């Protein structure tokens, strides 16, 4: 992302920070504490703590109390969009002759999370 976009207010900083934090868990089996996450992202520990609490409450990370660390939950947002991109490419554009628009992804919504 360009710094110009950030300076012009084109991004929402807390969302950017949440995704920065989730990138620390690219190895899905990785377990990290707030201090490690803060160091990885160069963010204040208080910011990391609030974002991790939110991510845990919506089901994207799991807090391992006995280790005092977090890990990605099975419901975490998927970072590889290629399956969705491939399915979207298979759908003919709206208005294409003889085509009916088919859904490209199923979305399941629960009280506190969503999955594609």
Secondary structure as a PSIPRED ss2 file (coil, helix, strand):
# PSIPRED VFORMAT (PSIPRED V4.0)

   1 X C   1.000  0.000  0.000
   2 X C   1.000  0.000  0.000
   3 X H   0.000  1.000  0.000
   4 X H   0.000  1.000  0.000
   5 X H   0.000  1.000  0.000
   6 X H   0.000  1.000  0.000
   7 X H   0.000  1.000  0.000
   8 X C   1.000  0.000  0.000
   9 X C   1.000  0.000  0.000
  10 X C   1.000  0.000  0.000
  11 X C   1.000  0.000  0.000
  12 X C   1.000  0.000  0.000
  13 X H   0.000  1.000  0.000
  14 X H   0.000  1.000  0.000
  15 X H   0.000  1.000  0.000
  16 X H   0.000  1.000  0.000
  17 X H   0.000  1.000  0.000
  18 X H   0.000  1.000  0.000
  19 X H   0.000  1.000  0.000
  20 X H   0.000  1.000  0.000
  21 X H   0.000  1.000  0.000
  22 X H   0.000  1.000  0.000
  23 X H   0.000  1.000  0.000
  24 X C   1.000  0.000  0.000
  25 X C   1.000  0.000  0.000
  26 X C   1.000  0.000  0.000
  27 X C   1.000  0.000  0.000
  28 X C   1.000  0.000  0.000
  29 X C   1.000  0.000  0.000
  30 X C   1.000  0.000  0.000
  31 X C   1.000  0.000  0.000
  32 X E   0.000  0.000  1.000
  33 X C   1.000  0.000  0.000
  34 X H   0.000  1.000  0.000
  35 X H   0.000  1.000  0.000
  36 X H   0.000  1.000  0.000
  37 X H   0.000  1.000  0.000
  38 X H   0.000  1.000  0.000
  39 X H   0.000  1.000  0.000
  40 X H   0.000  1.000  0.000
  41 X H   0.000  1.000  0.000
  42 X C   1.000  0.000  0.000
  43 X C   1.000  0.000  0.000
  44 X C   1.000  0.000  0.000
  45 X H   0.000  1.000  0.000
  46 X H   0.000  1.000  0.000
  47 X H   0.000  1.000  0.000
  48 X H   0.000  1.000  0.000
  49 X H   0.000  1.000  0.000
  50 X H   0.000  1.000  0.000
  51 X H   0.000  1.000  0.000
  52 X H   0.000  1.000  0.000
  53 X H   0.000  1.000  0.000
  54 X H   0.000  1.000  0.000
  55 X H   0.000  1.000  0.000
  56 X H   0.000  1.000  0.000
  57 X H   0.000  1.000  0.000
  58 X C   1.000  0.000  0.000
  59 X C   1.000  0.000  0.000
  60 X C   1.000  0.000  0.000
  61 X E   0.000  0.000  1.000
  62 X E   0.000  0.000  1.000
  63 X E   0.000  0.000  1.000
  64 X E   0.000  0.000  1.000
  65 X C   1.000  0.000  0.000
  66 X C   1.000  0.000  0.000
  67 X C   1.000  0.000  0.000
  68 X C   1.000  0.000  0.000
  69 X E   0.000  0.000  1.000
  70 X E   0.000  0.000  1.000
  71 X E   0.000  0.000  1.000
  72 X E   0.000  0.000  1.000
  73 X C   1.000  0.000  0.000
  74 X C   1.000  0.000  0.000
  75 X C   1.000  0.000  0.000
  76 X C   1.000  0.000  0.000
  77 X C   1.000  0.000  0.000
  78 X C   1.000  0.000  0.000
  79 X C   1.000  0.000  0.000
  80 X C   1.000  0.000  0.000
  81 X C   1.000  0.000  0.000
  82 X H   0.000  1.000  0.000
  83 X H   0.000  1.000  0.000
  84 X H   0.000  1.000  0.000
  85 X H   0.000  1.000  0.000
  86 X H   0.000  1.000  0.000
  87 X H   0.000  1.000  0.000
  88 X H   0.000  1.000  0.000
  89 X H   0.000  1.000  0.000
  90 X C   1.000  0.000  0.000
  91 X C   1.000  0.000  0.000
  92 X C   1.000  0.000  0.000
  93 X C   1.000  0.000  0.000
  94 X C   1.000  0.000  0.000
  95 X C   1.000  0.000  0.000
  96 X C   1.000  0.000  0.000
  97 X C   1.000  0.000  0.000
  98 X C   1.000  0.000  0.000
  99 X C   1.000  0.000  0.000
 100 X C   1.000  0.000  0.000
 101 X C   1.000  0.000  0.000
 102 X C   1.000  0.000  0.000
 103 X C   1.000  0.000  0.000
 104 X C   1.000  0.000  0.000
 105 X C   1.000  0.000  0.000
 106 X C   1.000  0.000  0.000
 107 X C   1.000  0.000  0.000
 108 X E   0.000  0.000  1.000
 109 X E   0.000  0.000  1.000
 110 X C   1.000  0.000  0.000
 111 X C   1.000  0.000  0.000
 112 X C   1.000  0.000  0.000
 113 X C   1.000  0.000  0.000
 114 X E   0.000  0.000  1.000
 115 X E   0.000  0.000  1.000
 116 X C   1.000  0.000  0.000
